[in-house]
Amino acid sequence: MTEQRRRSATATRAAILDAARERFGTTGYDRVTMRQVAGDVGVDPAMVVRYFRTKDDLFAEAARFDLDLPDLDGVRPEDLADVLMPRFFAVWEGDAGFLSLLRAAASSDAAGAKMLELFASQVYPALAAAAVDRPADRASLLGSQILGLAFARYVLKVPPLVAMSRDDLLRWVAPVFRHYLTGSPA
């Protein structure tokens, strides 16, 4: 009986997280309530509070994910976009947590801090490995390009960017990746 209850609790917690990711991803941090998330799962709001205590804690857990960026050490500059973009597409298109975080970062200090933490702990180290010098500057510039592209294509849904195939986007961003990580600033 205990094992069955434990599995049920695990499944309920996972369902709450899935619903929270969907809600945060579609409506943004500010407009989501724990009651709405509970309703999406069909549980009492007290159950959401039991597992996550506060909306901030629920958001932090829902927005936690591993980018699993590849090791760029030794990757040729002309191959950087080919190596990175498939992973970015996978995150942008397959992880509601990232889009939730991206949307919310514009209006929530907590979400902005979470996005900065994600950059500092996962993006910066990966990009810095490919930088020829000034890794902080180069990684930050490329990070701004990547976030801007994700925001414009997946949040604002700028029609020409939405209409572009992955291959077209890759061709457009490849020189930018190469320049930011290995090119001369002037």
Secondary structure, 3 states (H helix, E strand, C coil): CHHHHHHHHHHHHHHHHHHHHHHHHHHCCCCCCHHHHHHHHCCCHHHHHHHHCCHHHHHHHHCCCCCCCCCCCCCCHHHHHHHHHHHHHHHHHHCHHHHHHHHHHCCCHHHHHHHHHHHHHHHHHHHHCCCCCCHHHHHHHHHHHHHHHHHHHHHCCCHHHHHCCHHHHHHHHHHHHHHHHHCCCC
